Amino acid sequence: MDIAIRSARAGDYAAVSRILAQVQRLHVELRPDIYKPNDRLLPAEVFAVLAEKGTFFVAEAEGKVVGIMEVMFRHVENPAQCTRDVLYIDTMAVDEPYRGRGVGHKFFEHAKRIKNERGLDGIELQVNSRNAAALGMYEKYGFTVKTYYMELIE
């Protein structure tokens, strides 16, 4: 399957919304105590701004959008840590029928290209600890655990 990564365009909104809704449903399944059903997570106006900024990307295959990735740039500088500039993957999701077919790896290759072009120090992301499929994919690609984000529910 041929997969192309490109910057998002305003016309991608319906596909992006559909994929985000799939992810939200997964989050609700994994943690109904935290997440609630919501099929309109990203208003069209906000998506238009992200697309214009050039920080939202889509994966295309078979003539349609099959994945989404939003990135942010973070500058870390404080007395306790080494100064670093990182590419943060804020959102990455693949349309259900296309999972396990290399779309995520294409996004990682694109993220690495951005990191290298900008001379950044690393790539970071956050993942739900109960999402075994995503964890496995990230580990397979070479990501390691940086920190644990814990909670106490009483």
C-alpha positions as a Markdown table, in Angstrom:
| # | Residue | x | y | z |
|---|---|---|---|---|
| 1 | Met | 0.0 | 0.0 | 0.0 |
| 2 | Asp | 1.4 | 3.4 | -1.0 |
| 3 | Ile | 1.1 | 5.9 | 1.8 |
| 4 | Ala | 1.8 | 9.6 | 1.4 |
| 5 | Ile | 2.2 | 12.1 | 4.3 |
| 6 | Arg | 1.2 | 15.7 | 3.5 |
| 7 | Ser | 0.1 | 18.9 | 5.3 |
| 8 | Ala | -3.5 | 19.0 | 6.1 |
| 9 | Arg | -5.9 | 21.1 | 4.1 |
| 10 | Ala | -9.3 | 22.6 | 5.1 |
| 11 | Gly | -11.0 | 19.9 | 2.9 |
| 12 | Asp | -9.7 | 17.2 | 5.1 |
| 13 | Tyr | -11.9 | 18.2 | 8.0 |
| 14 | Ala | -14.5 | 15.5 | 7.7 |
| 15 | Ala | -12.0 | 12.7 | 7.6 |
| 16 | Val | -10.0 | 14.2 | 10.4 |
| 17 | Ser | -13.1 | 14.4 | 12.6 |
| 18 | Arg | -14.1 | 10.8 | 11.8 |
| 19 | Ile | -10.7 | 9.5 | 12.8 |
| 20 | Leu | -10.6 | 11.6 | 16.0 |
| 21 | Ala | -14.0 | 10.2 | 16.9 |
| 22 | Gln | -12.7 | 6.7 | 16.6 |
| 23 | Val | -9.9 | 7.6 | 19.0 |
| 24 | Gln | -12.3 | 9.2 | 21.4 |
| 25 | Arg | -14.4 | 6.0 | 21.4 |
| 26 | Leu | -11.3 | 3.9 | 22.2 |
| 27 | His | -10.4 | 6.3 | 25.1 |
| 28 | Val | -14.0 | 6.0 | 26.4 |
| 29 | Glu | -13.7 | 2.2 | 26.3 |
| 30 | Leu | -10.3 | 2.2 | 28.1 |
| 31 | Arg | -11.2 | 4.9 | 30.7 |
| 32 | Pro | -14.9 | 5.6 | 31.0 |
| 33 | Asp | -14.2 | 7.2 | 34.3 |
| 34 | Ile | -12.2 | 10.0 | 32.6 |
| 35 | Tyr | -13.4 | 10.2 | 29.0 |
| 36 | Lys | -16.9 | 10.8 | 27.7 |
| 37 | Pro | -18.4 | 10.3 | 24.3 |
| 38 | Asn | -17.9 | 13.2 | 22.0 |
| 39 | Asp | -17.8 | 13.1 | 18.2 |
| 40 | Arg | -17.0 | 16.7 | 17.7 |
| 41 | Leu | -13.6 | 17.1 | 19.4 |
| 42 | Leu | -12.1 | 19.6 | 17.0 |
| 43 | Pro | -14.1 | 22.5 | 15.7 |
| 44 | Ala | -13.7 | 23.3 | 12.0 |
| 45 | Glu | -12.3 | 26.8 | 12.8 |
| 46 | Val | -9.6 | 25.4 | 15.1 |
| 47 | Phe | -8.7 | 22.7 | 12.5 |
| 48 | Ala | -8.4 | 25.5 | 9.9 |
| 49 | Val | -5.9 | 27.3 | 12.0 |
| 50 | Leu | -3.8 | 24.2 | 12.7 |
| 51 | Ala | -3.8 | 23.4 | 9.0 |
| 52 | Glu | -2.7 | 26.9 | 8.2 |
| 53 | Lys | 0.1 | 26.7 | 10.7 |
| 54 | Gly | 1.5 | 23.6 | 9.0 |
| 55 | Thr | 1.6 | 21.5 | 12.2 |
| 56 | Phe | -1.2 | 19.1 | 11.2 |
| 57 | Phe | -0.5 | 16.3 | 8.8 |
| 58 | Val | -2.6 | 13.6 | 7.1 |
| 59 | Ala | -1.7 | 10.2 | 5.7 |
| 60 | Glu | -3.3 | 9.4 | 2.3 |
| 61 | Ala | -3.7 | 5.9 | 0.9 |
| 62 | Glu | -6.0 | 4.6 | -1.8 |
| 63 | Gly | -7.2 | 8.1 | -2.5 |
| 64 | Lys | -8.4 | 9.0 | 1.0 |
| 65 | Val | -7.2 | 10.3 | 4.4 |
| 66 | Val | -6.3 | 7.3 | 6.5 |
| 67 | Gly | -4.4 | 8.9 | 9.4 |
| 68 | Ile | -3.7 | 12.2 | 11.2 |
| 69 | Met | -0.8 | 13.7 | 13.1 |
| 70 | Glu | -0.5 | 17.0 | 14.9 |
| 71 | Val | 2.9 | 18.2 | 16.2 |
| 72 | Met | 4.0 | 21.0 | 18.5 |
| 73 | Phe | 7.5 | 22.4 | 19.1 |
| 74 | Arg | 8.6 | 22.6 | 22.8 |
| 75 | His | 11.5 | 24.5 | 24.2 |
| 76 | Val | 12.6 | 23.2 | 27.6 |
| 77 | Glu | 14.8 | 25.5 | 29.6 |
| 78 | Asn | 14.9 | 25.6 | 33.4 |
| 79 | Pro | 17.4 | 25.2 | 36.3 |
| 80 | Ala | 16.6 | 21.5 | 36.8 |
| 81 | Gln | 16.9 | 20.3 | 33.2 |
| 82 | Cys | 19.2 | 20.4 | 30.2 |
| 83 | Thr | 18.0 | 22.9 | 27.6 |
| 84 | Arg | 16.3 | 21.0 | 24.8 |
| 85 | Asp | 14.1 | 21.6 | 21.8 |
| 86 | Val | 11.7 | 18.7 | 21.0 |
| 87 | Leu | 9.1 | 17.8 | 18.5 |
| 88 | Tyr | 6.0 | 16.8 | 20.5 |
| 89 | Ile | 3.5 | 14.5 | 18.7 |
| 90 | Asp | 0.2 | 15.9 | 20.2 |
| 91 | Thr | -2.1 | 13.7 | 18.2 |
| 92 | Met | -1.5 | 10.6 | 16.1 |
| 93 | Ala | -4.3 | 8.3 | 14.9 |
| 94 | Val | -4.9 | 5.9 | 12.1 |
| 95 | Asp | -8.3 | 5.0 | 10.6 |
| 96 | Glu | -9.4 | 1.6 | 12.0 |
| 97 | Pro | -9.3 | -0.3 | 8.7 |
| 98 | Tyr | -5.7 | 0.9 | 8.1 |
| 99 | Arg | -4.2 | 0.1 | 11.5 |
| 100 | Gly | -1.2 | -2.3 | 11.3 |
| 101 | Arg | -0.5 | -1.4 | 7.7 |
| 102 | Gly | 2.5 | 1.0 | 8.1 |
| 103 | Val | 0.7 | 4.3 | 8.5 |
| 104 | Gly | 2.1 | 5.0 | 11.9 |
| 105 | His | 5.6 | 4.2 | 10.8 |
| 106 | Lys | 5.2 | 6.7 | 7.9 |
| 107 | Phe | 4.2 | 9.3 | 10.4 |
| 108 | Phe | 7.3 | 8.5 | 12.5 |
| 109 | Glu | 9.5 | 8.8 | 9.5 |
| 110 | His | 7.9 | 12.2 | 8.7 |
| 111 | Ala | 8.4 | 13.3 | 12.4 |
| 112 | Lys | 12.1 | 12.3 | 12.3 |
| 113 | Arg | 12.5 | 14.3 | 9.1 |
| 114 | Ile | 11.0 | 17.4 | 10.7 |
| 115 | Lys | 13.2 | 16.8 | 13.8 |
| 116 | Asn | 16.4 | 16.5 | 11.7 |
| 117 | Glu | 15.6 | 19.5 | 9.4 |
| 118 | Arg | 15.0 | 21.7 | 12.4 |
| 119 | Gly | 17.9 | 20.4 | 14.4 |
| 120 | Leu | 15.7 | 19.3 | 17.3 |
| 121 | Asp | 16.9 | 17.2 | 20.2 |
| 122 | Gly | 14.2 | 14.5 | 20.2 |
| 123 | Ile | 10.6 | 13.4 | 19.6 |
| 124 | Glu | 8.2 | 12.9 | 22.5 |
| 125 | Leu | 4.6 | 11.9 | 22.8 |
| 126 | Gln | 2.1 | 10.7 | 25.5 |
| 127 | Val | 0.1 | 7.5 | 25.3 |
| 128 | Asn | -2.7 | 6.0 | 27.4 |
| 129 | Ser | -1.1 | 3.2 | 29.5 |
| 130 | Arg | -4.0 | 0.9 | 28.7 |
| 131 | Asn | -3.7 | 1.2 | 24.9 |
| 132 | Ala | -1.5 | -1.9 | 24.4 |
| 133 | Ala | -1.6 | -1.6 | 20.6 |
| 134 | Ala | -0.2 | 1.9 | 20.6 |
| 135 | Leu | 2.3 | 1.1 | 23.2 |
| 136 | Gly | 3.6 | -1.8 | 21.2 |
| 137 | Met | 3.8 | 0.2 | 18.1 |
| 138 | Tyr | 5.8 | 3.0 | 19.8 |
| 139 | Glu | 8.2 | 0.5 | 21.4 |
| 140 | Lys | 8.7 | -1.3 | 18.1 |
| 141 | Tyr | 9.6 | 2.0 | 16.5 |
| 142 | Gly | 12.2 | 2.6 | 19.3 |
| 143 | Phe | 10.4 | 4.9 | 21.8 |
| 144 | Thr | 11.2 | 4.3 | 25.4 |
| 145 | Val | 9.4 | 5.3 | 28.6 |
| 146 | Lys | 10.6 | 8.8 | 29.8 |
| 147 | Thr | 8.3 | 9.2 | 32.8 |
| 148 | Tyr | 5.2 | 7.7 | 34.4 |
| 149 | Tyr | 2.2 | 9.9 | 34.9 |
| 150 | Met | 0.3 | 8.3 | 37.9 |
| 151 | Glu | -3.0 | 8.8 | 39.6 |
| 152 | Leu | -4.7 | 7.9 | 42.8 |
| 153 | Ile | -8.5 | 7.3 | 42.7 |
| 154 | Glu | -10.2 | 6.8 | 46.0 |
